[in-house]
């Protein structure tokens, strides 16, 4: 693979209970073309057979497998992971993108948080598409957008899904179970969030965006797509332009990011909103502070 190319670790959605790389094959193929690189999509274990946090550990293992031919050379010390300097990278961290949709977007964020916590090398960037990040789904758009989101969650199924995923052992507002409640996002790479203004998760996603900027100064960009429902990206064959353009934006974002950029709270600008009429996208983003940390 070329030095300036990227490999994507893709974590599919499905309410933590269903779905597979096969069910997302068309979307994964489109994203691969947009990013112009190969995709590793893992078929992680799902609830209720494998409850939280099993899938996170599997995603971490997949990330380690991308970093090196010999994952055993990445081993834990007392509190962090150490990479044997004599073991070459398979892919450099600056060549790896992590992304996912819906519950896979949640898993992507959970994986990034654990990567930072364990001291593993930070990937180039991440993309969250219609991420499900609050198991309570407590925002007002859960009600106001119920009729406009054709992929909205079945109310009975939602209750079952919450119990099946976290059970009684973990609170639904645990900051890793529901990253929307996280208060420490330090160490995360640049992140693109895409959400539709017609989906029930819009409110939760806005809260996540504000939290990422407030608690850690993450270099994060959120795009709110007009008249789009939950994970509209997967329906390019039916809805056309909006899906294709959102996927193209993913590729553009990956190419814009040069490497891991650290942002400080006191350096972020006030968010701004612009409307690009042709593409039906309302773009909300925070200004990044360009202080290079590393591209290794």
N, C-alpha and C positions, 0 to 999 in steps of 0.2 A: 504494500500500500504506500502511496506517495506520502512524503513528509507532511504536506499540508492537508491531507485527507483525514476524515474522521470515521470512527466506527461508533455505532449507536447501540447502547444497551436499552432495549425496549421492554417495558413492563405493562402488559395489557390490562384493560379494565374488565369489569364484570361483577361489581358489588362484592369483591373479595371471595365470591363463591363459584362463579362460572367463567367461561371464556378460555381461550387458549391462543397461542400464536397462529393456529389455523383459522380461528374465527376472525382474527384481525389481519389476515394475510394481505388483503387488498390495501388496507391502510398502511401496513408496514412497508409494502412494496412502494407505495407512493412517497412515503417519508424517505425511504432509501434513495429514491431518485432525486428528491428535493435536496437532501443533504449531500448527495453524491458520494455515498459510502455504504459499506456493508452494515447489516443490522443483526445483532444477536438478540433474539426474542426468546425468553425463557418460559417454560411451562411450569411455573412455581406451584407449590402445593396450596390448596385453597380450603377455606372453612366450609363446613364445620369439621372436616376431617383433620385439618391442620389450622389451628386458630392462631391469632396474634401471639407472638411475633415471628412465627416460623418463616413466612414469606420474606420478611426483611433479611433474615440470615441467608436465605437462598440468593437473594439479590446481591448481597455483599459478596458471597462466594463467586457469583458470576462476574462481578466487577474485578475481584482479585484474579480470576482466570483471564480476564482481558489484559490486566497489567503485566502478567508474567507467564512464561511457559511452565513455570514451576511454582504454583501457589504456596507450596510449603516453605518457600524462601521468605514469605511474608508471615511473620509469626508474632504472637503477642508477647509484650514485655509486661511489666507490672501494671501499666495503665494504658499503653499505646501499642500500636503495631510497628514493627521494625522491618524494613526491607533490606535484605542482604545486598550490599552494593556490588557484589560480584555477580549478581544475577541480572542479566539485561532485561529491559522492558520488552514485552511483546508489542504493546501499544503504549505510547507515552500518555500520561494523564491528560496532556493538552490535545490529545487526539480522540478522547473518549467523550461522548455525549450521552447523558441519561435522560430518557423521556418516557412518559406514560400517559394514558387517558383514564379519566374517571377514577375508580379505585386504584388503577395503576398509576395515576398521577399522585395519589396519596402515597402509594408504595415508593414512588420515585423520591418524594420529599422525605419520607421516613429513611430511605437508603442514604440520601445526602446527609441527613442529620447524623446518622451513625458513622458514615465515612469521616465526617468532621470530628465526632466524638472519639473515634478510635485512632485518629491521627493518620489515616490513610491518605495518599496523595489525592488532591482535589481534581475532579474531572474538569474538562474545558467549560462546559455549561450544561444546563438542563432545560427541559421543556415540559410543562404541565398543561395538558389539554382537558378542559372541563373537570378539574380535579375535585374529588370528593374528600374534603378534609375536615368535616365536622360530623361525627357519628350521630349527633343530636339533630343535625339539619335544622338549626334553630332560627335561621334568618327569615325575614318576612317574605322573601321571594319564594320560599317553599310553598307559601299559600298563593301569593299574587301571580306567580308564573305557572301554577299547577295546570291550567288549561292550555297554556301556550307551549309547554314542553312535551312533545310527543313521546319522549323517552323518560318521562317522569317516573319516579319510583312508586311501585304499588305500596300503599300504606301498610298493609298487613305484612307484605314481604319485607318492607323496610325494618319493621320491628324484629322479625325473625333474623334478618341479616345482621342487625346490630348485636343480638345475643349470640349468633353463630360465630361472629368474628372475634369479639372480645370477651364474651361470656360474663360471668360474675366476678372474675378475678381482677379485671381492669375496668376502671371507670370510663364511660364514653367521652369524658372530657380530659382524660389523660393526654398530656401534650405530645405523646408519640402516637397513641391510638388516633387522636384527632389533632393533627399538626396546626389546625386553625387556632388552637389554644397555646401554642408554643411561644415562649418568651425569650428564646435564645437561638437566633438563626446565624450566629457568627460562624464564619468559615465556609459558608455556602458559595458556590460559583455563581456567575450570572445566570439568571432564570427568566424564561419567557413563560407567561401564563396566558392562555387563550380561553375565553368563556363566551357563551352566547347571551345576549340580553333577554332571550326568551326562556332560559332554562332555570330550573328551581334552585340550582347551586350558585346562582349569580351573587347573592348576598354573602354567602359563606366565602366565596372566592375573593370578593372585595375586602372582606375582613382579613383574609390571609395575606393579601397584597399589602395592606396597611401594616399588618404585624411584621412582615418581613422587612419592611423599610424602617419600622420603629425599633424593633428588637434585633439589631445586628447590621442595619444599614446595607442590606443585600442589594446588589445591582440587579434590580428586578423590573421587568416591563410587563404590563398587563394590557391585553387587547380584548376589548369587548365588542363582539361581532353582532351587528344588527340583525334582528329577526332569526337568529340561529338557536337551535335547540341543543340538548346535551349530546356531546361528541358528534357534531354534525360532520366532522372530518371524514367519518367512516361511511358517509352516504354520498360520496362524490358522483356516483353513477346516477343518482336520483335528483340531487339538488344543484349539481353543477358548480357554478362559479364560486360561491361562498366557500365550499369545501376545498376546491383546488387552490384558491387564493390563500386560505388559511394555511394549507400545507406548504405552499410556496413561501409564506412568511416564516415558517419554521426554518427552512433552508437559508433564507436571508439572515435570520437572527444568528444562526450557527456561524455563518461566514463573517458576520460583523464582529463576533467575539474573537479577540486575539489570544486570550489566555485568561487565567484567573485574575480578577480585579477585586481588590478589597475596598470596601466603602465604609466610611465612618458616618455615624449619625449626624454629626454637626456639619457635614459637608454635603448632605443631600439637599436638592432643591425642592421647592414646592412643586407638587405634581401638576401636570397640565393635560388638557384633553383636546385632541384635535379630531376632526371628522374628515375622513377621506371618502368623498361621495362615491367615487367610482368603485371602490372596493368594499363598501358597506362595513367599514371597520371604525370603531371609536377606539382610539389608542390612548391609553393612560400609562405614563411611565415616569420613573424617577431619574433624575440626572445622575449619571455615574461619576464617581471621583476616580480618575485614571491614575492609580498608583500601582505599578506593576509589582506583583508578589512573586510570580514565578511561572515558567512555562515548561518546567521539567516533566 
